[in-house]
Amino acid sequence: MDFISGQRYHPDWTRVGGAMQELPDEEMFKTIVKAFIHKEVPGAITDLEKLLNRNRIFMDRTQASAS
């Protein structure tokens, strides 16, 4: 959505004149997805692990009980 309309939360590309640019061809799409997977996702996973592994409520609810 961000690539097509220029915004993620309020995509206007369904309206006439709403697309910021043309849809990407298959190679461009693959490049965008690969960059996202290799550059953005690892950092996001690390951040989530740091948040959740230190959250006592999350840990209490997801760990198996000893009884």
C-alpha positions in Angstrom: 0.0 0.0 0.0 2.8 2.4 0.9 4.5 1.9 -2.4 1.4 2.4 -4.5 -0.4 5.2 -2.7 2.3 6.8 -0.7 0.7 6.1 2.6 0.0 2.9 4.7 -3.0 3.8 6.8 -5.3 5.7 4.4 -4.7 4.2 1.0 -6.4 6.3 -1.7 -5.4 4.3 -4.6 -9.0 3.0 -5.1 -10.1 6.5 -6.0 -9.7 8.1 -9.4 -6.3 9.8 -9.4 -5.3 8.3 -6.0 -2.3 6.2 -7.1 1.0 8.0 -6.5 2.7 5.8 -9.0 2.1 2.8 -11.3 1.9 -0.7 -9.9 5.4 -2.3 -9.8 6.2 -5.0 -12.3 7.0 -8.5 -11.0 10.8 -7.9 -10.7 10.3 -4.6 -8.8 7.8 -6.3 -6.5 10.3 -9.1 -5.7 13.0 -6.6 -5.0 10.7 -4.7 -2.6 9.6 -7.9 -0.8 13.1 -9.2 -0.5 14.4 -5.9 0.9 11.6 -5.9 3.5 12.2 -9.5 4.5 16.0 -9.1 4.8 16.2 -5.6 6.2 13.0 -4.8 8.2 11.8 -8.1 9.6 14.9 -9.1 11.6 14.9 -5.9 13.5 11.2 -6.1 14.2 11.6 -9.6 15.5 14.4 -8.6 17.7 12.4 -5.7 19.1 9.4 -8.0 19.8 11.6 -10.6 21.5 13.0 -8.0 23.8 9.6 -6.7 24.7 8.0 -10.1 25.2 10.8 -11.9 26.9 10.9 -9.3 29.6 7.1 -9.1 30.1 6.2 -11.0 33.2 2.5 -11.3 32.2 3.4 -12.7 28.8 5.9 -15.2 30.3 3.4 -16.4 33.0 0.7 -17.0 30.4 2.8 -18.8 27.8 5.1 -21.0 29.9 3.9 -24.4 30.8 3.2 -24.8 34.5 5.2 -27.2 36.6 2.1 -28.9 38.1 
